[in-house]
Amino acid sequence: MRLFILLAIGALVACAPALRVSAGGPYDVLIAGGTVVDGSGTPGYRADVALRGDRIVRISQTSIPRSAAARVVDASGKVVAPGFIDLHAHLDPLLRLPGAESHIRQGVTTALGGPDGSAPWPLADYLRQAEELGVGMNVAYLVGHNTIRREVMGMADRAPTPDELRRMEALVAQGMAEGASGLSTGLKYLPGAFSRTDEVVALSRVAAAAGGIYTSHLREEGLGLLESVAEAIEIGREAGIPVVLTHHKVVGQPMWGASRRTLAMVDSARAAGIDVMIDQYPYTATSTGIGVLVPTWAMGDGNEGFAARLENPVLRDSIIREIAYNIRTDRGGGDLRRVQFAQVAWAPELEGRTLYDMAVMRGLEPTEEVGAELVIEAVQRGGARAIFHVLDEEDVERIMRHPQTMIASDGRLTQPGEGHPHPRWYGSFPKVLGEYVRDRAVLTLESAVNKMTGMPAARLGLPERGLLREGWMADVVVFDPATVADRATFDDPHQYPAGIEHVFVNGVVMVDGGRYTDQRPGRVLRHSPQARATEGVR
């Protein structure tokens, strides 16, 4: 019996993280004298935070003796917060840039990859490679609808056969079993744009059965925005799955102000029991491939189908008219100057310049039709990433204030010298803290931190992350509320932010006094249906 009791106690200790953590010293790190904003949305308070190993072991409003720690970080006048969680990150370069410096310098300690319908596949193989290589921040992934549709159906512009749908359902189930957090769609992109709502509902049900979420790049964010929000809500209702309207925005001047209606739709859906939330980046410009200006029907069967249609004079004329229409009313903003090249492998001299500049460089009159011809050329030469200056600040602020909106970057991992990216790749989180909290008071500090930490952690079901709690994981950021700011601009994007002074990932310092340390303490986070968190949601 004595042996049995000892074994039982040992098993309890092994299974319960809280029992493994001793609040007494010595500590590895003491973050002393800062204002703790714990991620829950409640008011900040002065406290010392002690770390040991990968855990927060003590949070004390009474000063902890500095002699109790191997290292002391003086946080006087600074904010101590949970590491930021980026719910929409393009982690494609992770195996090439495993340190994730462009994200970590923003204070991001966890990022969700695989958005907009595109994700690594097979997921298990990719996650294993990431673990073997070592990563600078924690990463989680979604299953990409476009990725699995392409696996099963290629670029076919049609509904799946019953057998094809079953195969796609099996791939979603496989991805969820391998640790995905849910399903993402990019219904504006190919081949997802060829899908109907019932296909997405069927696949979302598979993700829902495994405890996953659904994130949606809406089918349209301009003239068709309201119908597209309604579609996402309907998918959530039919599939019984939590929904995130990802990088929610209102594209194009004809639709500016429509966020009033989309946010009311979210409120109505939630009142009806449909779990809908939002993520958003804090800029008035979007960024994606320039092919977004091309009508979907023209891209059926991929580049070969596109080329064949351009050979037909009637179809080519229709394609040019529709691209010109999109330049005038949608992603083009009605002005070729609003379309700015970001990455152009076949003409790097265009990076940072606009579609207007390209026309002038060619000696062409910068009309919408000429812009359409240049878009066709760009697509046929391999494509290009572009920045589209087509959002209105009032919509950005209105969406940001909504109680169900979380902050995310829609940023891709990068490093100085690579193209001319959107500044969100470097500055999303500091921009919110500096401009929208300190300078303009759009959000309170506590609300902003909650939107960056507790809310996304709860949405993802991340256990022991997203809040500063004793016994929880030591993902911590220390920033100066007086100086935190984004430095990246649309003219000069390759600039790291100011005011992010210390970043700890699983207890390891990744930014130390503003200096990046280039270590690999991050972890691959595989979703478990039993691990869904709720604390942190307001």
N, C-alpha and C positions, 0 to 999 in steps of 0.2 A: 504493500500500500504506500509506504514512504517513497519507493522508487516511482510508483505511478504518479504521485503528487508532484515530485520533482520534474518528471517528464512533461506533465501537463503544464506546469508553470513555464518551463522552457519553451513549449510550443506557443503559449500565449505571447511570450516576449518576442519570439521570432515573427509572429504574425501581426503584431500591433506596433506600428511606427511610434505612436505616442509613448509607448512603454520603453522604447529604446532611447528616448531623448531625455537627458538629464539637464535641468535648467541651471545647475550650478557650474562654476568655472572649473578648470580653465577653458577659455574660448579661443577659437582660431582668430576671429575678427570681432571687434566691438565697434559698432557704428554709433558714435556718441553725440548726444546733444541736438539731434535733428528733429524736425517736425514729421511725425509719422502720419502719412496719409495711406491708410491700410488697404485701399481698393474696394471697400464696401460702400463708399459714398457718404459715410459718416464723417463728422468734423475731424480734422487733424488734431494731433496732440503731441506735446514734447515727450520723447521717450528715447531710451537707449535700446539698440537692437544687437543681440549677440548671435554669432554664427559659429557652429562647429560642424566640420565636415560639410555635408550637403544640406544641412538643416538650419532653420531658425530655431534656436533653443531657448531664447529668452527675449521678451519685450517688456521693458520695465520703465515706468514713469518715475521711478526713483533711480538716481544715478548709479550705474554699475562701476565699481572701482576699475580704473584703467589697468591696474596691475593684474587684473584677472584675465587679460587677453594677450595673445602673442602679438597682435597688431591692432592698433586703434586708428579708425578713420574719424576725424573731427568733422561732424556734420552740422556744426553750428550755423544757423542761418540757411540751412539747406532742407530740402524735402527728401524723406526716405519713403520709397513707395515700392510696391511689387514690380518686378520686371514686366515690361509691356508685352502684350500678346497680340501679334499681328494676325488677324483672322483672314487676311487676303494677301498672300505673298507669292510671288513667282520665284520659286526656288530652283528653277531649271539649271542654273549654273552651280548648284551646291557642290557637286563632286569636283568642280574646277576651283571653286571659291569656298571651301569648307569652313573657313574662319568666319564667314558672313559678316565682315567688318562693317559694311554699309548699313546693315540692320542693327548690329550690336551697338554701334556708336549713337544710334537713336534711342537707346535704352531698351531695345527689344530683346527679350530672352527666350521667347517661344514664337514660332511662326507656323501657320497652317498653309501648306502647299497644295498644288493640284487644283487651282481655281479655274473658273471659266470653262469647265468641261475638258481641260487638258491636264493629264497627270502621268507620272512614270508608270510603265507597264512592262513586265509583271511587277507589281508593287513589292512583293516579298524580296525579290532579287535586288531591287533598288535600295530598299531599306537596309538590307544586309551590307551592301556596298558602303552606304553612308556610315553605318556603325563601324565597319572595319577601318574606314578612313579616319573617322573622328570628325565631329562637327562642333562649331563654336557656340551654337545656340541649340535649344531644343526644337525639334521639328516634328510635325504631324502632317498627315496627307489625307486628301480626299480621293475617291475614285472619279475619274473624268469621263463624263458621258460621251463627249466627242471622241475620246481615245478608244473606248470600247466599241462605239458604233463603227469607227474606222476599222477596227480589228475584224469585225463581223461583216460589215456591208461596204467597206471602202468608202467612196464618195458618191454612192448612189442617192439620187434625189427621188426617194419613194419611201413608203412605209415598210417596215420589216415584215417578212413572212412570219407565221407562227413559230417556225423552227428558229429563225434568226432572233426573234424576241426572246425565246427560251435561252438561246446561247448568250445573249446580252445579260439576261437576268442571272445566269450562272456566273458570268464574269464579275458582275456587281457583288454577288454573294462571295466569290473568291476574294475580291479586294477587301471586303468587310472582314472576312475571316483572317486576312493577313494583317489587319490592324488599321484599316482606313477609318476615318471619323465620319464618313458620310459620302454623299454623291454631289458632284458639282455639274452644272450645265453651263454651256456657252451658247445659248440659243440664237445669238447674233452671228455666231461663227459656224464654219463648216467642219464636219457635216451635220452638226447639231441643228442648224437652221432648217434642215430637211425633215426634222422629226415633228410629229404631231403631239399634242398634249397627252393623249392616252398612252403613248410610248413612254413618256417621261414619268407618268404616274405609275406605270407598271414597274419601272426600274426603281423609283423612289420607295415603293412598298418593300422591295427587297432590302434597301438600306435601312428603312424604318424598323423592319423586323430584327435587325441587328443593333438597334439603338442608335442609329446614325442620324445625321442632319442633312438637310438639302440646301445648298447655296446656289443661287441662280444669277448668272449674267442674263438679264432679261432679254427677251426677243427683240425688243425695241426700247430705246431710251429717249427717243425724240417724239416724232408725231404719233407713234403707236405706243407711247409709254403707258397710258392708262389701261389699255387692253392687256399689255404685258404684265403689269402688276397684278391685274385680275387673274391672269393665267397662273402666275406663281402662287397666289393665294389658293386657287382651285386645286393645284397640285398638292399643296400642303393639306387641304381638307380631304381630298380623295385618298391620299396615301397615308394620312395620319402621321405626318412627319414634321418636325420643327423646321422652319424656313428662315433663311437669311436672304434678303434682297441685297445682293452684294454690290459694292461701290455705287450705292443708289445716288442718282443724279437726274437732272433734267437737261437734255441736250437740245440746243438750238433755240434761237430767239422766239420762234412762233409758240414754243411750249413753256417759256419762262413763267414761273409762278405756279406751274402745275403741281409742285410739291405739296401745296395745300391739299389738293385732292388725293394725291398718293398717300400722304400721311394719314388722312382721314380714312382711307381704305384700310390701312394697317390697323388703325384703332378699331374700326368696325369688325375686321376679321378677328382681332384678339377678343373683342367683346363676345363674339360668336364661338369662342373656344379654339380658334385656329392659332397656333403658336408661330407668329411672324415677328421677325426682328430685322434689323438693318445694319449694314456697315458702310462706312464712308471715308473717303480721303479729303483733306481740307484744301482743295485747290479749285480754280475755275477753268481748268483745262483737263481734257482726257488724254489718254495715250493708248494707241493700239496700232495694228497694221493698217497701212493705207488702203488695203483691200476692203476695209469696212465701208468704203464709199461705193463699192461695186454691188449691183443688185444680186441677191442670192441666186436667183434662177440662172444667171449667167455663168455661175461657177459649178453647175452640176457636172459630175464626172471629173472634177479637178481641173488642172491647168490645160490638159488636152481638150476637154470639153469647152473651156473658155476660148482657147485658140481657134477651135473650129467655128464657134459662133461669131467670132470677130471676122472670119473669112466671108460670112454671109452679110452683104451690105445692109439688108433690112434689119437683121439682128444687131449688127454693129451700131447702126443709127439709134436703135432702142437703148442699147447699153450706154452710149454716150449721153443720150437724153436723161436717163435715170441717174447716172453719176452726176451730171450737171445739176439735176434736181436736188440730190443729196448735198452737193456743195452749197446750193442756195438755201435750203430749208433745214438741213439736219446737221451732220457732223462737220460740214464745211463752213458753217457759220456765215454763209453769204459773202465770203471774202477770201480770196486765195491767200491773203496774208495771215489768215487764222489757221492755216494748215502748215505746221512747222516740222521739217524732217528731223528725226531723232537718230536713226541708225540706217545707213544706206551703204551696204557692202560694195555695191557696184559703182557708187559715186560718193565717196566720203566727203568731197568738197561741198556737198549739199547739206551735210549735218549742221543743224542750227539755222539753216536758211528755210525759206517758205516756198510753197507752191507758186506764189507770185514771183519770187526771186528766180525760180527755175524757168518760168516762162520768159522773163526778161533776159536771162542769160542765153536763152535760145533765140532771142530776137522776135518773140511772139507776143501778140496782144494778150494780156492776162484776163481773158474772159472765162466764164464758167465752162464753156465748151472746150476751150484750149486746156483748161485745168483737167477736164475729163480725159482728154487724149493723153496728158502727162501721167494721170493716174493709171491708165491702161498700160502705158510704157513701163511704169514702175512695177506693176504686178507681173508683167511678162519678163522683166529682167531679174526676177527673184524676190520682189516685194521690198518693202521698207517700213520701218516703224515711224510713226508720226505723232506729233502732239497737236491736239485740236482745241483751240481756245474758244469754247462754245458754251460755257456754263455761266450762270448768273450768281453773283455773290449772295443775293437774298435767298435763293434756293439753298445754297450751301449752308448758310446760317440756320435756316429753318429746319433743314434735315438734321443738322448737328444737334440742335436743341431737343429734338424729340427724345422722349425717355427710353425708347427702344433702339436708339442708334448707338453703335459701337464704332470706335476709331480703328481704321485699318489703312494700310499704305497702298495696296495694289502695286507695290514696288517690286522690282526684280533685283536680285543680288547683283552688285556691280563693283567696279573699282575705277579710280581715276584713269582717264584716257580712253575708256571704252564708249565710243559713240557720243551722242548728245542727248542724254536721257531726260525724262520728266524729273523735276526736282523732288517729287514724292519719293523717289528711290533713295534719297538721302535725308529727307527732312520732315516727313509727315507728323511724327509724334512730337518732336520739339516745336514744330509750327503751331500745333494746337495749344501747347502749354505756353508758348511765348505770345503769339498773336491773339488767339481766341480766348485765352484765360487771362493773362496779365494785361495785355494792351487794350483789348476790346470788351472784356467781360461778357463774352457770349456764353461761356460756361464758367461755373465755379471750379476751383482747383479740384475739389473732392469729386465733383461730377465727372470732370474730364478723366481723372485717374481711374474712376470706376468704369468708364467707357473703354479704357485701354487695358483693364486688368480683370476685375471681378466679373464683369459681364461676359467678355469673351471666354474666360475660363469656364464659367457655368454653362455657356452655350455649347462648348466642346465637351463638357463632362470631364475636365481635367482634374484629377484628384490632387489635393494639396498644393495647388498653384493658383495664382491670381489674387491672393490676399496675403497680407502679412499676419501670420498666425504662428504661435509657438508650436513646434513640431512639424511645420510645413516646409516645403522645399525652399532653399535659400536662393531664390531668384529675386534679386533686389537691385533697384536703381536709386542712386543719389544724385539729385540735380539741384541747380541753383535757380530758384524761381525768379530771381531778378535778372538773370542773364540768359536763361535757356531760350534758344531761338534756332530756326532753320537758317542756314547760310546759302543753300543751293537756290539758284534762280533759273528762270527759263533761258537766260542768256549765258549763264555760267553755272551749270548744274553740278559739276564735280567738286562739291565742297561739303565737308562734314559739319555737323551742327555744333553750336556752342552750348555750354552750360550743363552737359551730361558728364558729370565728373567721375562717378564710379558705377560700374555695372558688374554684378555678380551673377554667374550662371551656375546653379547647383553648388554654390558656395565658393566658386573659383572666380577671382577678380579678372574680368575681361577688359574693362576700361578702368584704369588706375590713375586718378588725378588728371583725367582727360586723355591719357595715353593708352592706346590699344595694345594689349599684351599678346595677342595671337596664340591662344591655347585652344584646347578641344574638350571642354567639359560638358558640351551639350549631349542630349540624349534623344534617341528616336522614340517618340511616344506613340505606342500602338493603342488604339481605342479598345476599351472593354465595355460592353453594354452595362455591366454592373457598376462602372466607375463614374456615372454621370453625376456631376456636382450640381448643387442648387444654390449654395451660399454665394452671394455676390450679385445675384440678379435682383434688381430693384423693381 
